[in-house]
């Protein structure tokens, strides 16, 4: 059976880690769609027009080492609000989702827009404070002056922008199962996600 799994949620809720682990567990390819928006945002920050940046995105752009920074996240969230940028990235994501071996895609609109027919949809979330703490721990090696309060403020601004935009806003699909990771370790969150997918797949058979 070809399996398509959609995993959405706000920044730093754990969906990247969960998606990679679920993909490895079920032997599926994985696409972090946030990386597409981060790469477009980075090119726009260098002066390129947003639509051109999205239309001419290459593997090399996705392999840039600066896409994980807080600045790249902000730039990504800004270009992600542009309908023409989103439209330019749809085909690539759907082609990835349709690959023969099945796939896990994580992002903001996978279950609602990109793969509305996904076999399993998870909405991975956590409180803003927990997410900010995690993101701060992740970023502080590269950005030692970063303050946790600033990460929280930035994250709230990003949540607001991602969920209030008119095109493909961040929200759970009606048929998504919500997984709140606020009080879970990474191992517990991954185990629960694998179990949810296993049950959803068993229910279909
Ligand atoms: O998941 P991330 O933090 O790497 O995503 C960066 C930004 O990209 C996020 O603030 C919103 C945008 N994004 C989106 O709009 N749709 C997606 N499917 C993935 C990311």
Boltz pocket constraint, residues with backbone or C-beta under 6 A from the ligand:
constraints:
  - pocket:
      binder: B
      contacts: [[A, 9], [A, 11], [A, 12], [A, 33], [A, 34], [A, 35], [A, 37], [A, 38], [A, 72], [A, 73], [A, 76], [A, 77], [A, 80], [A, 81], [A, 106], [A, 107], [A, 108], [A, 109], [A, 110], [A, 158], [A, 162], [A, 168]]
      max_distance: 6.0
